[in-house]
Amino acid sequence: MARTTLPPPAFPRLEPFKVACSSCCLRHLCLPTGLAPAETEQLERLVQGRRVVPRNTVLFRAGEPFEALHVVRTGFFKTSAVAEDGRDQVIGFQMAAELLGLDGISAGTHACTAVALEDSQVCVVPYARLDELSRDFDRLQQQFHRLMSREIVREQGVLLMLGAMRAEQRVVSFLMDLLRRLQARGFSSSSVVLRMTREEIGSYLGLTLETVSRTLSRLQDEGMLEIRAREVRLLKQRQLSQLMRQAA
């Protein structure tokens, strides 16, 4: 995929919290999980506020200084990096309760660019203050490590998929993973709405746009999927799971 020109990052627009961490419907997936009420209150004081990120807006860009983690409150993001040949390579899609900015912890600068795929909101968590607070609260540190581990496991799954799966298996695995993640957030157990384009899916899976489109059409013709615009219904999840496990 050719390198695309993104709009400059928007000036930060922070809004006060309307929903506290303790009453947020995503708290079971986010940093407050397992914290005592007093610890959750301190975490709430640490969070700077909520940033509104309109569709197609850059949240942070590769090479910029790393200062804060961003927890997706609502909406959907993609992260991308520039490949050696100059292409923009999609390396992840992030949804509610997932972290953005972990790439910047090691070097102090962001290694990738994050762009909102729809109108979104993020909670801004200054990393230096989070690191300091986590030293005082073991459970906060454990939860932060748990969230980091979740991202590492997901990245390992992507590498395994790219190295061992056929094109059809990659597309099915992507859809099934997206379905599981959305279901954990209270969405449908049988359908997903694709916020990303098929070209972006192809970039993420190491496939061409044409291959992604042909694969989706073939699966629909076989009665495995039903596609209406950006909504994809997974009609035969057991058969799709079996297809994923077949030897390449």
Contacts in CASP RR format, 6 or more apart in sequence:
PFRMAT RR
TARGET T0000
AUTHOR 0000-0000-0000
METHOD contacts of the structure
MODEL  1
MARTTLPPPAFPRLEPFKVACSSCCLRHLCLPTGLAPAETEQLERLVQGR
RVVPRNTVLFRAGEPFEALHVVRTGFFKTSAVAEDGRDQVIGFQMAAELL
GLDGISAGTHACTAVALEDSQVCVVPYARLDELSRDFDRLQQQFHRLMSR
EIVREQGVLLMLGAMRAEQRVVSFLMDLLRRLQARGFSSSSVVLRMTREE
IGSYLGLTLETVSRTLSRLQDEGMLEIRAREVRLLKQRQLSQLMRQAA
1 87 0 8 1.000
1 88 0 8 1.000
1 89 0 8 1.000
1 90 0 8 1.000
1 199 0 8 1.000
1 202 0 8 1.000
1 203 0 8 1.000
1 209 0 8 1.000
2 87 0 8 1.000
2 88 0 8 1.000
3 82 0 8 1.000
3 86 0 8 1.000
3 87 0 8 1.000
3 88 0 8 1.000
4 88 0 8 1.000
6 56 0 8 1.000
6 58 0 8 1.000
6 61 0 8 1.000
6 113 0 8 1.000
6 115 0 8 1.000
7 56 0 8 1.000
7 57 0 8 1.000
7 58 0 8 1.000
8 58 0 8 1.000
9 57 0 8 1.000
9 58 0 8 1.000
9 59 0 8 1.000
9 60 0 8 1.000
9 61 0 8 1.000
9 64 0 8 1.000
10 53 0 8 1.000
10 54 0 8 1.000
10 57 0 8 1.000
10 58 0 8 1.000
12 51 0 8 1.000
13 51 0 8 1.000
13 52 0 8 1.000
14 48 0 8 1.000
14 49 0 8 1.000
14 50 0 8 1.000
14 51 0 8 1.000
14 124 0 8 1.000
15 49 0 8 1.000
15 50 0 8 1.000
15 51 0 8 1.000
15 52 0 8 1.000
16 49 0 8 1.000
16 50 0 8 1.000
17 44 0 8 1.000
17 47 0 8 1.000
17 49 0 8 1.000
17 50 0 8 1.000
18 50 0 8 1.000
20 44 0 8 1.000
21 27 0 8 1.000
21 30 0 8 1.000
21 31 0 8 1.000
21 32 0 8 1.000
21 40 0 8 1.000
21 43 0 8 1.000
21 44 0 8 1.000
21 47 0 8 1.000
22 32 0 8 1.000
22 37 0 8 1.000
22 40 0 8 1.000
22 41 0 8 1.000
22 44 0 8 1.000
24 30 0 8 1.000
24 32 0 8 1.000
26 73 0 8 1.000
26 96 0 8 1.000
26 97 0 8 1.000
26 185 0 8 1.000
27 33 0 8 1.000
29 96 0 8 1.000
29 97 0 8 1.000
29 184 0 8 1.000
29 185 0 8 1.000
30 71 0 8 1.000
30 97 0 8 1.000
30 147 0 8 1.000
31 43 0 8 1.000
31 71 0 8 1.000
31 125 0 8 1.000
31 140 0 8 1.000
31 143 0 8 1.000
31 144 0 8 1.000
31 147 0 8 1.000
32 40 0 8 1.000
32 43 0 8 1.000
32 143 0 8 1.000
33 143 0 8 1.000
33 146 0 8 1.000
34 139 0 8 1.000
34 143 0 8 1.000
35 43 0 8 1.000
35 137 0 8 1.000
35 139 0 8 1.000
35 140 0 8 1.000
35 143 0 8 1.000
36 139 0 8 1.000
39 137 0 8 1.000
39 139 0 8 1.000
39 140 0 8 1.000
42 133 0 8 1.000
42 137 0 8 1.000
43 133 0 8 1.000
43 140 0 8 1.000
46 125 0 8 1.000
46 126 0 8 1.000
46 129 0 8 1.000
46 130 0 8 1.000
46 133 0 8 1.000
47 123 0 8 1.000
47 124 0 8 1.000
47 125 0 8 1.000
48 68 0 8 1.000
48 124 0 8 1.000
48 125 0 8 1.000
48 126 0 8 1.000
49 123 0 8 1.000
49 124 0 8 1.000
50 73 0 8 1.000
50 121 0 8 1.000
50 122 0 8 1.000
50 123 0 8 1.000
50 124 0 8 1.000
51 59 0 8 1.000
51 70 0 8 1.000
51 121 0 8 1.000
51 122 0 8 1.000
51 123 0 8 1.000
51 124 0 8 1.000
52 119 0 8 1.000
52 120 0 8 1.000
52 121 0 8 1.000
53 59 0 8 1.000
53 77 0 8 1.000
53 116 0 8 1.000
53 119 0 8 1.000
53 120 0 8 1.000
53 121 0 8 1.000
53 122 0 8 1.000
54 116 0 8 1.000
54 119 0 8 1.000
54 120 0 8 1.000
55 116 0 8 1.000
55 117 0 8 1.000
55 118 0 8 1.000
55 119 0 8 1.000
55 120 0 8 1.000
56 115 0 8 1.000
56 116 0 8 1.000
56 117 0 8 1.000
57 115 0 8 1.000
57 116 0 8 1.000
58 113 0 8 1.000
58 114 0 8 1.000
58 115 0 8 1.000
59 70 0 8 1.000
59 77 0 8 1.000
59 100 0 8 1.000
59 114 0 8 1.000
59 115 0 8 1.000
59 116 0 8 1.000
59 122 0 8 1.000
60 70 0 8 1.000
60 100 0 8 1.000
60 101 0 8 1.000
60 110 0 8 1.000
60 113 0 8 1.000
60 114 0 8 1.000
61 110 0 8 1.000
61 113 0 8 1.000
62 81 0 8 1.000
62 82 0 8 1.000
62 109 0 8 1.000
62 110 0 8 1.000
62 111 0 8 1.000
62 112 0 8 1.000
62 113 0 8 1.000
63 109 0 8 1.000
63 110 0 8 1.000
63 111 0 8 1.000
64 109 0 8 1.000
64 110 0 8 1.000
65 108 0 8 1.000
65 109 0 8 1.000
65 110 0 8 1.000
66 101 0 8 1.000
66 103 0 8 1.000
66 104 0 8 1.000
66 105 0 8 1.000
66 107 0 8 1.000
66 108 0 8 1.000
66 109 0 8 1.000
66 110 0 8 1.000
66 127 0 8 1.000
67 126 0 8 1.000
67 127 0 8 1.000
67 128 0 8 1.000
68 101 0 8 1.000
68 124 0 8 1.000
68 125 0 8 1.000
68 126 0 8 1.000
68 127 0 8 1.000
69 99 0 8 1.000
69 100 0 8 1.000
69 101 0 8 1.000
69 102 0 8 1.000
69 124 0 8 1.000
69 125 0 8 1.000
69 127 0 8 1.000
69 130 0 8 1.000
70 99 0 8 1.000
70 100 0 8 1.000
70 101 0 8 1.000
70 114 0 8 1.000
70 122 0 8 1.000
70 123 0 8 1.000
70 124 0 8 1.000
70 125 0 8 1.000
71 97 0 8 1.000
71 98 0 8 1.000
71 99 0 8 1.000
71 100 0 8 1.000
71 122 0 8 1.000
71 123 0 8 1.000
71 125 0 8 1.000
72 94 0 8 1.000
72 95 0 8 1.000
72 96 0 8 1.000
72 97 0 8 1.000
72 98 0 8 1.000
72 99 0 8 1.000
72 100 0 8 1.000
72 120 0 8 1.000
72 121 0 8 1.000
72 122 0 8 1.000
73 96 0 8 1.000
73 120 0 8 1.000
73 121 0 8 1.000
73 122 0 8 1.000
73 123 0 8 1.000
74 96 0 8 1.000
74 120 0 8 1.000
74 121 0 8 1.000
75 95 0 8 1.000
75 96 0 8 1.000
75 116 0 8 1.000
75 117 0 8 1.000
75 118 0 8 1.000
75 119 0 8 1.000
75 120 0 8 1.000
75 121 0 8 1.000
75 195 0 8 1.000
76 93 0 8 1.000
76 94 0 8 1.000
76 95 0 8 1.000
76 116 0 8 1.000
76 117 0 8 1.000
76 118 0 8 1.000
76 120 0 8 1.000
76 195 0 8 1.000
76 196 0 8 1.000
77 93 0 8 1.000
77 94 0 8 1.000
77 95 0 8 1.000
77 100 0 8 1.000
77 114 0 8 1.000
77 115 0 8 1.000
77 116 0 8 1.000
77 117 0 8 1.000
77 120 0 8 1.000
78 90 0 8 1.000
78 92 0 8 1.000
78 93 0 8 1.000
78 94 0 8 1.000
78 114 0 8 1.000
78 115 0 8 1.000
78 117 0 8 1.000
78 196 0 8 1.000
78 200 0 8 1.000
79 90 0 8 1.000
79 91 0 8 1.000
79 92 0 8 1.000
79 93 0 8 1.000
79 94 0 8 1.000
79 100 0 8 1.000
79 103 0 8 1.000
79 112 0 8 1.000
79 113 0 8 1.000
79 114 0 8 1.000
79 115 0 8 1.000
80 88 0 8 1.000
80 89 0 8 1.000
80 90 0 8 1.000
80 91 0 8 1.000
80 92 0 8 1.000
80 112 0 8 1.000
80 113 0 8 1.000
80 115 0 8 1.000
80 203 0 8 1.000
81 88 0 8 1.000
81 89 0 8 1.000
81 91 0 8 1.000
81 111 0 8 1.000
81 112 0 8 1.000
81 113 0 8 1.000
82 88 0 8 1.000
82 89 0 8 1.000
83 89 0 8 1.000
87 203 0 8 1.000
88 203 0 8 1.000
89 203 0 8 1.000
90 196 0 8 1.000
90 200 0 8 1.000
90 202 0 8 1.000
90 203 0 8 1.000
90 204 0 8 1.000
91 112 0 8 1.000
91 204 0 8 1.000
92 158 0 8 1.000
92 204 0 8 1.000
93 117 0 8 1.000
93 178 0 8 1.000
93 195 0 8 1.000
93 196 0 8 1.000
93 204 0 8 1.000
94 100 0 8 1.000
94 114 0 8 1.000
95 181 0 8 1.000
95 182 0 8 1.000
95 185 0 8 1.000
96 185 0 8 1.000
97 185 0 8 1.000
98 151 0 8 1.000
99 147 0 8 1.000
99 148 0 8 1.000
99 151 0 8 1.000
100 114 0 8 1.000
100 122 0 8 1.000
101 110 0 8 1.000
101 114 0 8 1.000
102 148 0 8 1.000
102 151 0 8 1.000
103 110 0 8 1.000
103 111 0 8 1.000
103 112 0 8 1.000
104 110 0 8 1.000
104 111 0 8 1.000
105 127 0 8 1.000
117 195 0 8 1.000
117 196 0 8 1.000
118 195 0 8 1.000
130 144 0 8 1.000
133 140 0 8 1.000
134 140 0 8 1.000
134 141 0 8 1.000
134 144 0 8 1.000
135 141 0 8 1.000
154 177 0 8 1.000
158 204 0 8 1.000
161 169 0 8 1.000
161 170 0 8 1.000
161 173 0 8 1.000
161 174 0 8 1.000
161 205 0 8 1.000
162 170 0 8 1.000
162 205 0 8 1.000
162 206 0 8 1.000
164 248 0 8 1.000
165 173 0 8 1.000
165 244 0 8 1.000
165 248 0 8 1.000
166 248 0 8 1.000
167 205 0 8 1.000
167 207 0 8 1.000
167 211 0 8 1.000
167 215 0 8 1.000
168 215 0 8 1.000
168 218 0 8 1.000
168 219 0 8 1.000
168 243 0 8 1.000
169 243 0 8 1.000
169 244 0 8 1.000
169 246 0 8 1.000
169 248 0 8 1.000
170 205 0 8 1.000
170 206 0 8 1.000
170 207 0 8 1.000
171 201 0 8 1.000
171 205 0 8 1.000
171 207 0 8 1.000
171 212 0 8 1.000
171 215 0 8 1.000
171 216 0 8 1.000
171 219 0 8 1.000
172 219 0 8 1.000
172 240 0 8 1.000
172 243 0 8 1.000
172 244 0 8 1.000
173 244 0 8 1.000
174 201 0 8 1.000
174 204 0 8 1.000
174 205 0 8 1.000
175 192 0 8 1.000
175 225 0 8 1.000
175 232 0 8 1.000
175 234 0 8 1.000
175 240 0 8 1.000
176 234 0 8 1.000
176 237 0 8 1.000
176 240 0 8 1.000
176 241 0 8 1.000
176 244 0 8 1.000
178 192 0 8 1.000
179 189 0 8 1.000
179 190 0 8 1.000
179 191 0 8 1.000
179 192 0 8 1.000
179 234 0 8 1.000
182 188 0 8 1.000
182 192 0 8 1.000
183 189 0 8 1.000
190 233 0 8 1.000
190 234 0 8 1.000
190 235 0 8 1.000
190 237 0 8 1.000
191 231 0 8 1.000
191 232 0 8 1.000
191 233 0 8 1.000
191 234 0 8 1.000
192 231 0 8 1.000
192 232 0 8 1.000
192 234 0 8 1.000
193 230 0 8 1.000
193 231 0 8 1.000
193 232 0 8 1.000
194 201 0 8 1.000
194 230 0 8 1.000
194 231 0 8 1.000
194 232 0 8 1.000
195 230 0 8 1.000
196 204 0 8 1.000
198 209 0 8 1.000
198 212 0 8 1.000
198 213 0 8 1.000
198 216 0 8 1.000
199 209 0 8 1.000
199 212 0 8 1.000
201 207 0 8 1.000
201 212 0 8 1.000
202 208 0 8 1.000
202 209 0 8 1.000
202 211 0 8 1.000
202 212 0 8 1.000
205 212 0 8 1.000
207 215 0 8 1.000
216 225 0 8 1.000
216 227 0 8 1.000
216 232 0 8 1.000
219 225 0 8 1.000
220 226 0 8 1.000
220 227 0 8 1.000
223 235 0 8 1.000
223 236 0 8 1.000
224 234 0 8 1.000
224 235 0 8 1.000
224 236 0 8 1.000
224 239 0 8 1.000
224 240 0 8 1.000
224 243 0 8 1.000
225 232 0 8 1.000
225 233 0 8 1.000
225 234 0 8 1.000
225 235 0 8 1.000
226 232 0 8 1.000
226 233 0 8 1.000
226 235 0 8 1.000
227 233 0 8 1.000
234 240 0 8 1.000
END
